[in-house]
Amino acid sequence: MANHAAACYPRECCGILLGSVSGDDNREVSLAIACRNAYEGEQADHFELDPKDQFEAQRDARKLGLDVIGFFHSHPDCDSYFSATDLAHSWPWYSNVVLSVRDGAVCDAKAFRANDTQTESTSEELKCPKF
């Protein structure tokens, strides 16, 4: 995630998280898949996952016995928070990692999850190898 976020700077990066959910909603990320930002407009503050990348990530998840458990994207020259735009475009249940990238270097990353009505998000803890 961090390498992809730094390489995409000053544009937003995006990607898909594969992993597993066990027990009492314990989430563990096994693989972060970098995706192309397919948004046609200014990419400094917006992203859109390439549908082809989404399809390939689903296929990879099946091959590896994993699930798509979330997504990640970066906030260039901004903090790692779940913005109103992020919330409006989120899918409940899925984890969302937001990476803060300043001057091309990742400074921070936080995970969030939207509620069922996409009106609030809460921070969450993900088990995640260093990406």
N, C-alpha and C positions, 0 to 999 in steps of 0.2 A: 504494500500500500504506500509506504513512505517513498520508495523509489519512483513509483508511478506519479504520485502527487508532485514530487520535486521536478520530474521530467516534463510534466504538463504546465508547470508554472510559466506565465501568470494566468493561465486558463484553469478552469476547474477540471479535475480528473474525476473519473467515476469507475466503479467496479462492483463486482458481485462477491459475496462471502459464502463459501461452502463450509459446512460443518455439521454438527449434530446438536440436538436438544435432548436432554435426559432428565429424569427425575422431576424435581420441582422447577421445571423451566430453566435448568442449567444449560447455558449455551457455550459451545466451544467451537471456535473457528479453526478449521484445518487448512484452508486454502483461500487466498484472496486472488481473484481473477481480475486483472486490469482490462477495462473495456474502453472502446472509443467513445468520446463525447460526440454524439451525433447531432447535438443542437446546432441549428443553422444560424443562429444569431450570435451576439456577443457572448463568449464563453467565460468571461471573467467572473460572472455571477450566476451562471445557469449551466445545467448539464442535462443530457438526455442519453440514456443507455442505448447503444446500438442494438436493434432487435436481433441481428445476426449473432452478436456476442451473447445475448441473453439465451438464445437457443443453444449455442455451443456450451454455455455454462451448465444448462440443464442436462445436456448430454454427458458432460464431464462428471457431474454430480452422480448420475445414475451409474456410470462406469466405476466410480470410486466408492459407491455405497454411502454417499453423503447426501445432504439436502441443501437447497438454497435457504440460508437462514438470515440473509440480510444483504445490505449494500453499503458502499462507501463512496465518499466524494470529498473534495477539498474545498476550503475557503481561502482563496489567495488573499494575502495581506489582510486577513481578518481572523477573528477568534474561532475556536471550534465550538460552535453552538448550533442548535437545531432551529433554523430560521422559520419565519412564517411561511415562506415559499417551500422550504423543506417539508414542513408539516402538511401543507396543502397537497403536496405531490407524493406523500408517503403512503405506504401500505401498512395498516395495522398488523401486528404480530411480528413483522420483520424488524431485525436490528439494523441500526443505521450508524455507521462510524463517520464522523466528520473530522477531517484533519486540517489544522491551521498551518498554512504555509506562508512564510514571510521571507522575502528576498530569495526565494528558491529553496529554502530549507524548512523541513517540517519541524514545527515548534511544539505541537501538542495534538492529541487526538482524544476524542470522547465518543461514547456510544449512547444512543438514544433509541427510544421506542415510542411510537405514536399510540394514543388510545384508539378505541374502536370508532370513534366519531371524528377523528383527526382534528380535535380541538385542543389537545394538550400532548406534550411529550414528557417523558421522564427519562432521567439518565439511568443507564444500566451498566452492569459489569459483564464483560465478555472475557472468557478465557481465550487468549489469542497469542500464538507465537509472535515473536517480534517480526513485523513486516517492514 
